């Protein structure tokens, strides 16, 4: 062989090695790039405007600072309990030793976005033996309706759930004792992180275990029961923890809430801030799935077929309210999509069509993330404006939140207005204030109101509407105790003129004319007004006033002090 031939051969080997190295690293580079794009909206804002996020962050603040904060101690109590909803409470506090509370919270939000994608990739690797590029499409449902509502514990734990399920499938050859011991610990962790995601894991394990018995040449009954017993052994610990709750009679409210809730469930896997990009993605994904099914271009791995069918079936029939928890119907659909992407193989036409379709979806992904980033940036600026204005509220004040519904102020249009429902919870962090709509359900949270504030607390809640605020200021409401609905929400606004110190009215930039005598504007912002409440005389001296304008409490020089 001539020296020229040897040089050419060496150059070919180097080129082949370079191509092989690029092929090996291409998926890693792609996933890293998509992950950076996915978390971009999280790290350009101080506070991601997710509905439940601010109240949960306020709980973490109470958890980490109440021991040295007398003002918080006057309003709240914190007690550790073995509750199945503790992912944020267990993970964020240690991070605050290095990061600020808000930065630690954003790290958790980013993890809640990325972990379901990682779980999809790991499950696909377990089932097919390779990851490939299919899990990249899992970034599309990573921005879903559950994320917008701030169901972060659920999304974070769901990603771990998919990983744990993949681990159970991959460990089928292990010694039973080792397998059960390890996954008993995994099941306990999932249970404490979030009950709903833990339930999904239990369903996946059960369905995967009985799957062989439903196929031709099925297992003997004895072996099937033995496998079920072995798989179920990992759930003994969580079952013992859960039994007292199941038989307590608490948290029993369940409601399907009609067809609108079904429609929300269908949109939930890829509906984020409600932009045209969301609608276009839903339409395109539906068309591709329809084409693939009609032309038999999609196949499912046998291991994933029954689990996907069961999870999809549950997603269709699950109620909107389940055991006093709202939003059950918008959680499962996204998980079904992640499982589909992990187990499906899509055979597309020639390469040019594959590249075209991938480019379209990538463009949609970037556009959706950019749109979310712009919406969040605008909301975050408003949150920052509110936090600056809130310095006018004294430390330790009791603050009642109010946000009109569209029917009350039809001129107000704010897209996803629910993003502001939890904003007043930031007063707990910034002003050590009491906010009645903070999550304090004893069956789900570690934070509770003190006895002094129990009357004006709600286990969970939303801001009072304008109608409710007007009703709460009526003379007939003086001294009445709040009532609790079947859903667990308490009418904390009852007789608010004598039970709160300040009011934050979101999407109200002018004084409330009907209640003007009771409210002194302290700060008027671009989308809110902060009022100091003037306690009024509400004692009936005779018949109730016939003039509607006189039905409210009125301030006078001899009014009672603002007390409970």
Secondary structure, 3 states (H helix, E strand, C coil): CCHHHHHHHHHHHHHHHHHHHHHHHHHHHHHHHHHHHHHHHHHCCCCCCCCCHHHHHHHHHHHHHHHHCHHHHHHEEECCCCCCCCHHHHHHHHHCCCCCHHHHHHHHHHHHHHHHHHHHHHHHHHHHCCCCCHHHHHHCCCCCHHHHCCCHHHHHHHHHHHHHHHHHHHCCCCCHHHHHHHHHHHHHHHHHHCHHHHHHHHHHHHHHHHHHHHCCCCCCHHHHHHHHHHHHHHHHHHHHHHHHHHCCCCCCCCECCHHHHHHHHHHCCCCCCCCHHHHHHHHHHHHHHHHHHHCCCEEECHHHHHHHHHHHHHHHHCCCEECCEECHHHCHHHHHHHHHHHHEEECCCCHHHHHHHHHHHHHHHHHHHHHHHHHHHHHHHHHHHHHHHHHHCCCCCEEEEEECCCCCCCCCCCCCHHHHCCHHHHHHHHHCCEECCCCCCCCCCCEEECHHHHHHCCCCCCCECHHHHHHHCEHHHCCCCCCECCCCCECCCCCHHHCCCEEEEECCCCCCHHHHHHEEEEEECCCEEEEEECCCECCCCCCCCCCHHHCECECCCCCCCCCC
